[in-house]
Amino acid sequence: MSRSKEAAGMALQRKLGNPTKNKEKAKQTNKEEVSSTPSFQESTYHFFHGPVEISSFREKLLLWYDTSKRNLPWRTMAALEQDINKRAYAVWVSEIMLQQTQVATVIDYYNKWMKEVNEMWAGLGYYSRGKRLHEGAKKVMLSFNGQMPRTAEDLQKELPGVGRYTAGAVASIAMGQATGVVDGNVTRVLCRSRTIGADCTSPVVMEALWRLSNSLVDPSRPGDFNQALMELGATVCTPKAPRCSVCPVRMHCRSFEKVEHQMKTASNRLLGTSRLEVSPVPDIESCDYVGRCPLCLPPEENWENDLGVMNFPRKPVRKQARLERTLTCILEWEENDGEAEYLLVQRPSAGLLAGLWEFPSIVLEGKITEKKEKELLLEQLETLLDGRGNFGEIQYVGEVVHVFSHIHQTYAVYCCSLAETPGLVKKEAEDDVASSRWLTKTAFQKAAVSTAMKKIFQLYQSKESQSPKNCKGKKRKTSTDSEHNMQRSHKLKKNKQSNTGQKQLSILGIFGKSIKCEISSGP
């Protein structure tokens, strides 16, 4: 009997569930319900107050956009192209190109790309974007029979290199889907309009920005609205020197309201009691949970009066770019006084500058002598030419400094000439040897090479023009040499002044001249 009661009790427990577990499950359910509602429900300060304010924001922004928008080629295609797949592709290409790249830079590349997909991406930077775009286009043709996915969710799910932002942009502009977008420009506009001062790259803030964007997008003109929001951030609500006086939505901007309040308060303080009537300063709304709100400025980062609306957004301190040093050798071969050709090697298919062509290069792991650098380069050249080739002396040319987003790269540039007809270079990657090819100057300028390689070749040509038909670079000056020359020139200058009593022109330029060429630009 006791066993039957025990069995019945266990059955009932299974049916009702463990009370402790049920409580935990209920707590978890409550947490999920809270997170599914606006995560920051403890304060509505950072969100818009209902449909009236949202409608006013939309109306003002779209009215401004209709009269102030820039004439950009992808906008023209999106507006005039009847084929939805071509329209979507046009927007897709533009959004991928615009990632981390200014509009003015993209326009020419975009026009070339839409006419001829060849090696037009070279020089635009962030080359993996072009590769993923090509992969995505192939997938659309092979897997979807040329039909682009129709929603932001499917675009993000199916196409390589298409993230949440790109998917939203293509879906809203080309497909008319009422979905928001969040890029750098939109982030700035939303953070300032809602005084969001927390780290704008944090998951909490990013989710809040997406909710704001999705709540604002105009359902009747989603593409125009999203472009208007991005346009506002690019031309008016800029990172520096924002033009608040011409902003169409400044009356909905909490940062602008805060600045106005600050100015009126300061004005009344200056007037003091000299006036019988001082213009009243109305109170402005503030967050109810300052110090605990995950969207407000952190307690340790107070509002700075001098910054005004530029107090927002706040970004984390960027990590310092790591320093790298790379040996690069320009190997030249000229047959029977013909046009010179140069050896180039293709980079790996993944990683930095994937698939681009470059002069034979070696990344150094530590500091070595110039003699050792030449030995390493000669060894690499012999490997690339399969041991066949009569090399001239490897000569030092100079340095090129190129700053990528996360790497401060210094190229030590050498040159070398090939004294006889070279053997066939290895065309395919075998035994860890990259594929290689010879290119003329004209072909090099059209090839898929990085900006850094173009700067290296430019340095080489400038040295060649000073010493034509040979590669006799001067030996590099060490830091000790430079210090010695500076001390020597200082003594000469001092002695000259003491002898004549007059100031003399500095001769540091004679002794301290360097062949180092610094380029601090994007990839």
N, C-alpha and C positions, 0 to 999 in steps of 0.2 A: 504493500500500500504506500509505504514511504517513498519507494522508487517511482511509483506512478505519479505521486504528488510532485516529486522532484522534477520528473520529466515534463509534467504539465507546467510547472513553474518556469522551466527553461524555455519551453515553447512560447509562453506568454512574454517572457523577457525578450526573446528574439523578435516577437511581434511588436512589442512596445519600444524595444531598444534599451540600451544601457542608459540610465538616467544621467550619469556623469557625462557620458559621450554625447547624449542628446543636448545637454547644456552647452558643451563645447561646440557642437555642431551649430546650435542656435546662435552662439556668439559669432562663429565664423560667417554664418549666413547674414547676420546683422552687419558685419564688417564689409561683406561683399556688396550689400545693399547701399551702405554708406558710400563705398568707392564708386558705385555705378551712378550715383547722383553726383552733382558737382562736388569734387573732392574737397573743395574749399568752402563748404556751405557755412562754416562758422562766420564768414564775412562775405558779403556781396559786393564789397568795395571794388574789387578788381574785375568785376563783370559788368555787363550792360544791364540797365534797369528796364527790362521788358520790351515789348514790340514797338512802342512809340519811339523810344530812343534809338533802337536799332534801325527802324524805318527812316528816321531823320538822318542817321549816319550814312545809310545806303544812298539816299537821295542826293545828299550834298556831295558825296564822293563821286558818284556816277556823273553828275552834272559837270563837275570839274574835269573829269576824265574825258568827257565828250568834246570839250573845248581845248584841252591842254595836252592830250596824249601825243607822244612822239610817233613819227611815221617810221615803223620798223618793218622789214621785209616779211618776217614770220607772221606779223599781225595782218598784213595785207593778204597773205596766202590763206590764213585761217578765216578771214572774212569773205574772200571771193571764191575759194575752192569749193566746188559742189560735192566732189567725191570725199566722203567722210574718212576713208582710209588715207588718202593723200593729205587731207587736212590734219589728221591726227599725226601723221609722220612729220609734217612740217613743224608742228608744235613740239613734237618729241625731240627732233634734231636741235631746235633752238634751245630748249630747256637743258639738254645735256651739254651743249656748248657753253651756255651761260653759267654753268656751275663753276664757281671760283674765278670767273672771268668777266671783265667789264663789257657792257653792251657795245661800246665803240670798237673794241677789239674784235668782237664776234661778227659784226655785220659783214665784213668782207669775206671771212671764212664761210659764213652761212651761205652767202650768194654763190660762192664757188662750189661748195659742197652740193647744193641743190642742183647745180648744173652738171657737175662731174665728180663722182666719188672716186678719187684716185689717191693722191698723197697730200690732199689739201689740209689735213689736220696738222701736219708738221709745223711746229712753231706756236701752235695754240696752247700747248701745255696740257698736263694731266692726261696723258695719252691713253690710259686705260679706258677713259670714257669713250673714245672712238672705237676701241676694240669691242666694248660691250654693246655699243650702238649697232655695230655691224652684226654681232651675234644675235641681237634682238631682232634685227631686220630679217635675218635668215630664218629665224624661228617663225616669224609671222608668215613668211612665204611658204615654208616647208610644212609647218605644223598646223597653221590656221588658214591655209589656202589664200593668203594675201589679205585676210580680214583682221583688222586690229581689234584687240579686246575692247569692249564697250564701256566698262566701268573702271573707276579708280582701283577698286579692290582686285579686279582681274588683271589690270595693267601691272600692278605691283607684284602680283603673284606669278604671272607668266613671263614677264620680260626681264632679262638680265640687266642689271644696272639701273632699273627703274625703282626708285624708292617712293616713300609716301608723298613727298612734295611733287616730284615729277609726275607721278600718277594722278595726283589731284589737278595739276596744271593742265595736262593733256585731256583728262576727262571733262573738266569744266570748260576749257576753251574750245576744244574740238567736238566734244560729244554733248555739251550742254548739261552735264550733271552738276547738281547743286552740291558741290563739295568744296571745302576750304583748302587753302594752301598756306604753308608756313616756310618762308625762306628768310634770309638775313634781313631783307628790307621789311617784310611783313612783321618779323620779330621786333624790329625797332619801332615801327608804328604802334603795334599793340602794347608793347612794354611802356611806351611813353603815354599812350592814351589811357592806360589803366594803371599807371605807376607800379609796374612790376619790376622790382629791384633785385630780386634774388638771381642767382646764377642762371642765365637764360639757356644754358646747355644742360641743365639738370633735368632728369626725367619728370619731376613734379612740375617744373615750369613749362617744359615742352608740352606736356599733356594739357596744361591750362591754356596755352597758346592755340593748340589745335581746337580745343572746345570753343574758344573765342572766335577763331576763324570760321569754324563751321556754323556758329550761331549768327555770324554777320553776313555770310555770303548771300547775295540776292538770288532768289530762286528763279526769277525771270531772266536775269542776265548774269549768270554765275561766272562765265568766262571774262566778261568785261569788268565785273566787280573785282575779281582776283587780280587781273592785270592792273586795275586802277589802284588797288592796295599796294602792289609792288611798285608801280610808277610813283606813287606818293613817297614811298620810302627812298626811291632812287633819286628823285629830283627835288623834293621839298623837305621831307623829314630825314635829312641826311645825317651821317655820323657826326660831322663837324659843321658848324655854322648853319643849323637848320633855319629855314625861312618860315617861322611860325606865323608871321603876319599875313602870308598868302595861303596858309593851309586851310583847305575847305572844311575840315572837321575839327578845327581848333576848339570850338565850343563844346566838343565831346571829349576833349583831352584833359585828363586830370593833371598832368604835368604842367601844361600851359596854365591851367587854373591856379595851380600852386605858385607858379612864377608871378602871375598877375596879383595874387593875394600878397605875395612877398613884396612886390613893388609898391602896392598901395599902403601897406603897413609901414614900409620905410619912408614913404612920402609923408605920411601923417606924423611920424616921429620927427622928421625934419621941420615940419611946420610948427610942431609943438603947440604952445598956447598963443602964438601970434595971431591965430585966426579964431574967431568966435565959433565958426562952424567947421568942423573937420569932416571930410567925406567919410561916411561909414564904411567899414570893411566887413562884409558879410562873412560869417563862418563858412568854411568849406568842409565837405565830408572827408572823413579820414577812416582808416581801417580800425575796426574795433579790437583787433588782436595784434597790435604792433608789438614786436618782440617775440611773438609766438607764431605769427602768420608765415607760412612757407613761401609767400610770394612778395612780401614787403622787402625793402632794403634790410640787410642784416643789421643787427644792433650795433656792430662795430663799424659799419659804413654809413655814416650820417649823410643827410642831404647837404650838398655843397652849394651854397648860394651862387657862386660864380659860374657853376656849370649849367644852372637852369634845367631845361628839359633834357640836357645831355647827361643828367644823373642816371638816365635810363637809356638802354639796358646796361646791366653790369655783366661783364664777361670774366671768366677765370683768367688768371695770369698764364700766358702761353709759356710752354716749356721752351727753354733756349734750344735753338737748333744745334744738333751735334756737329762737331767739326770732322771733316773728312778730307783726305788728301789723295789725289789720283794722278798717276803718271799717264800721260797721253803722248803718243808718237805719230806724227804725220809722215807716212812713208810715201815718197814721190817716185814715180817712174815715168821716164819720157823716152819714147822710141823714135830714133831718126829725126830729131828736131820737130817731132810732132807735138800734139797737145798733151800736156802733162796729165797723168792719172794718179789717183790717190787711193790707198787701200782703206776700206771701211769694213767694220765687223758688226754683225747684227747682235743686239742685246737679247737676253733671254725673253721668252714669251710672257713671263710674269714678273712683277716687281716694278721698281722705278724705271720709267722710260721704256716700258716693255715693247719689244719688237722694233725699236728704232735702230738706226745705223749710227755708228760712231767710229772715230779713229781708234786703233788698238790702244786699249787702256788697262791699267792695273790699279786697283784700290790698295793703298798702303795701310798696313796695320801699325806701323811704328816709324820712327825717324831713321832714315838711312842716308848714307853718303851719296853724292851725285854719281860717283863711279858705280856704286851698287845699283842705282836707279837705271843707269844706261845698260848695265848687264842684264837686268830683269827685262827691259824693253827689247833688247837684242834677242834674248831667249824666246820671248813671245813672238817676235817677227819671224824667227826661224821656224817656230812651230806652225804658224799660220801659213807659211809658204812651203811647208813640208820639207824643210831643210835645204831647199833650193833657192839660191839667190846670193848675189855678191853685194853685200851691203856696204855703203859708205859709212863715214863716221857719224855717230849719233851726236847731234849738237843741241844744246839748250837754247830754247827760244824765249821763254818768259812764263808768266803765270796768268791764269784767268780765274777770278773768283766768281762763283755763281751760287746764288742763294735760292735753294728750293724751299718749300714750306717748312720742312723739318730737318734739312741738311744744309750746312754751310760748307760748300764744296770748293776746294782749291785744286785746280788742275795745273800740274807742272808740265809744261808743254815742251816737247822735243821734236826734232825733225831728222829725217834720214833719207838719203837718196839710194835708189837701186841702180847699180852700175850696169846691169845687163838685163835682157829679157827675163822676166820672172817666170817661175814655174807656175802651174795652175794652182790657184789658191783653193782651199777646201770649200766646196760649195755647201755641204751639209754638215750639220753638227755630228761629229764622230769623235769618239775618245775625248769627250768634253771640249772639243774645239768648235768654236762658233763658226757659222757660215760667214763667208767673206766675199767681197767683190771690189773691183776697181771702178772708180768713177772719175770722170773729168770734172773740171770746175763747174761747168754748166750743169752737168747731171747732179753734182753734189748740191747745188743750190735748189734743185727741184726735188731732191730726195727727202725721205722721211727721216730727218735728222733733228736733233733738239736744238734749242736756242743756244745752249752752252757750246755745242760743237760748231755752230756758225760763228760764235765769238772767237773760238779757238782758231778757226780757219782764217778769220779776219786778222787776228794777231799775227799769224804765220805769214800772211800775204804782206802785211805792213813791214815785217822784217825782211822779207824777200825783196821788196821794192828798194830797200836801203842797201841790200847786198844781193843783187840779182844772180840767178843761176847757180847759187851755192847755198849751203845751209850751214853757215859758219856763225853760230850764235856766240855771244860772249859768255864767259863763265859767270855763273850766278854769284852775286855778292851775298855774303853771309851777314848776319846781324852784326857780327864783330867788325866786318869790313865797313859797314854803313856807319857804325858808331865812330870808328877811327877816322873816316872821311869827314864826318860832321865836326869832330874835335879839331881836325886839321884845318878845316875851312874857318872855324871859329877863331883859331889862333891867327890865321892869315888876315882875317877881317879886323881883328883887334890890333895887330901890328900895323896894318895899313892906316887905320884911323889914328893911331898914336903918332905916326910919322907925318901925316898930312893935316891932322886936326879936323878933317872933314869926314862926313859919313860916306861910306862907299857902298856900291851895290853888292848885295849878298851873292856869294859864289857857291852857296849850297846847291844851287841848281846844277852846277858843273860836277861836283863830287857826289851829290846825293841822288842823281837821276837814277830812277829805277825803271826796269822794263816790265814791272808788274802792272797788269791791267786788271782793274777791279770792276766787275760787273755785278751789281746788286739788283737783279730783276727776277721775274717769275720764270718758270721752266719753259 
